């Protein structure tokens, strides 16, 4: 038999790794760095807005920072941190030794990293994009955005977006095809289920965005007329294509967090998830409805009464499956033996904060109300409650929950509680006053405001809250560093959880499972739900490390850079990519 | 072959999923094409340019390439090396003829004054059919790679899934063309040559 053995050491072993757990760690570290970058950008924004007529930032710098804050947090922090968990946890939860296509998995990571670095390099190469993360036409035309910022946006997101699609394809195949015997769909842990749903959202939502950025690129580089009103083009085309991607994107950001807490809450309540099938179907329904509501971002454009009513109604419908999930989490906790560990605190925090964000979301779904709120800080308050209060809290729940599995070490629970309460306080101080600032009429995306309009108090509180949130993140970093210096003491199942990833050692061996487990129950570790392994040793092969994924991703990076530098570099990039693809195709796998 | 939960090979499942994603790509292009139909404010206009009889011929060629693909897969599955080589090469050649037709068409349109930035029809037409043409080109390279493998005797029945996956891709690209042919050419109001 071939055992996975142990991991090779050294940088090269990380660069050529195709192991899903190591790729998960790479995703996590990268996304944490970008989370800090996005957080520092947010701190500059809050400093500028702390007082009226402030001059910390110029209007130009402010526009770049709020654009990059949005892009970075959504696409380079929250999505890859979710991907970190997809990578590390999903194969363990379904009883697999790796994902279906390990090299493709490494390729996705490099594409994400190169895309994120490429886009952020624009800060040093003539200025970052300053058109908002939504990049509405025709502000993005070469007439109104003559610099290269928008080009960096298009090309960087092309790389990162391709990485997301490839990763999602891989996870769909993995979850369909690599489940251990007995692991039927209705026995999948909720986190795996939500990964599955999110992967479908990614492969269906990103292509329209890719196409709209290709149109934009052609408008800017070759003078086509897609978004050019003087030539008959219509800037609203961008808005439709963008939000057909952009709205599913918000579910891409939140559903992994929902999945995480659907695993955490039962563990720390010592009860199976209440209404498992309903939670699964609600997640699927949210994703399905999420494709039919994009135009609620465009009520102020003037779609006409029929379209507005339809999109308004569909949007309201989404509140139903979401509300169902909230009730299921509460019912899971109800009567349970609750243990308020850090992971549980963050999960309960998500439930509470998401309700606030969800309620303001229902307010937006009503078009007449939305017309009052559009482009004000009320909207900023809403989506930060769902994205920070929802996604970020959920991801931190996942960090505290799975940290012992990943590293064999525990994060300090006391520091974890400090982290949670500071963050809870900080996010409410930051974002709650924005509701009022918005209803008083403070416009978003505007670098300053005059004194005497009643915005001063709200903004000062928000800035103080941002500082508190930043402190909370520092506490987390201290916790992380301290815990990595302790000895690994975590046993296989420290939280007494029910799912398969807790049946193997912490951290797991490279090959995960000595014997492919045979599952006979939805909560296998609670119900003796793993059949005894057959006698004898099981034969399996682990994939070899490979540097070809890096070569292909590097070739594509050269193509993107070449689009800004010149044709020779594009051709070089194409050549490198082709060499990489052939090297990859004819490389022995085992 | 590795055990999978469904019995469907991973490569095949990947291609089906990828095709799902590609549907949204082409749907976005087609939707844009339809939204911008008849919105050009300067000529030349589509009904003056599109040559339906000519494209009908290249469409037929592409459809025949799908037939060759089916025969190629069948030959590989049977372990017939001569048939594998022949039909893979024929599929690729028919694909190349289609691409040649597209090249001729683009060239002709530019000659008639339809530069890429001329009007909305130019942008939507060149990008939509261009994206499809790029897919055909990738498929041709893929098929020629398989063909060289077959020449070296390395494409036996054990590689049938590889060929089947390439075939899935090729048929999908063909099906997209049927839609494009209908939407862009047959619905254009062009009267013929």
Interface residues (C-beta under 8 A of the other chain):
Chain A: X100 X101 X165 X169 X170 X172 X173 X176 X177 X178 X179 X183 X203 X204 X205 X206 X207 X208 X210 X211 X212 X214 X215 X218 X222 X223 X224 X225 X226 X231 X232 X233 X234 X237 X241 X244 X582 X585
Chain B: X4 X5 X6 X8 X10 X13 X14 X17 X18 X20 X21 X22 X24 X25 X27 X28 X29 X32 X35 X36 X39 X40 X41 X116 X117 X119 X120 X122 X123 X124 X127 X145
